[in-house]
Amino acid sequence: MVEPNDRISARRYAEPGIVAAALGLLYLIVAPESADHAAQVFRSGLFESEGLSAWNNFWFGGHHTPGYSVLFPLLGSVLGPREAGALATVVAAVLFGAIAYRQWGERARLGVIWFAAGASVSLFTGRLSFALGIAVALAAVWAAQRGWRPAAIGFALLTPLASPVAALFLACAAIAHAVAE
């Protein structure tokens, strides 16, 4: 943890959000198509028309819908898939910055900026539910770092509902932390 005299300015905390927001805006303007983006649009539209479902026959001969993401189709149907992904990426970047600056102070700056840029790659490849999952997983880490156990557990339990893949990353981080302690 950083020493009390190693305070981080509000500007530093804003930087990852600004980087992610700028790349998110670029993503919204360019609007690249990808197979994963098509899946996000389909699932968001499916949720909008049918609500929560366990199975759908219209995508590649049928698929189990909750295995991809339970939360993203809801968010995508309300905000739009691209907008939901961009928002999730900004939230993830801000949370990562808060976590890293609290742990390592000013030394974390370059890593925080790189994370904000790297997290935006999920947008351009259409992995929007993964972007949401990373944001929720980082919310769990952020809460745990502050000792807010119930919130950390709540966010950790929501992570697989946002993205099962992000939940695996969170589980790996939790195991590594437990071993290190």
Helices and strands as residue ranges (DSSP letters): H 10-30, H 35-50, E 55-56, E 63-64, G 65-67, H 71-79, H 81-104, G 105-108, H 109-119, H 121-124, H 128-145, H 149-162, H 164-180
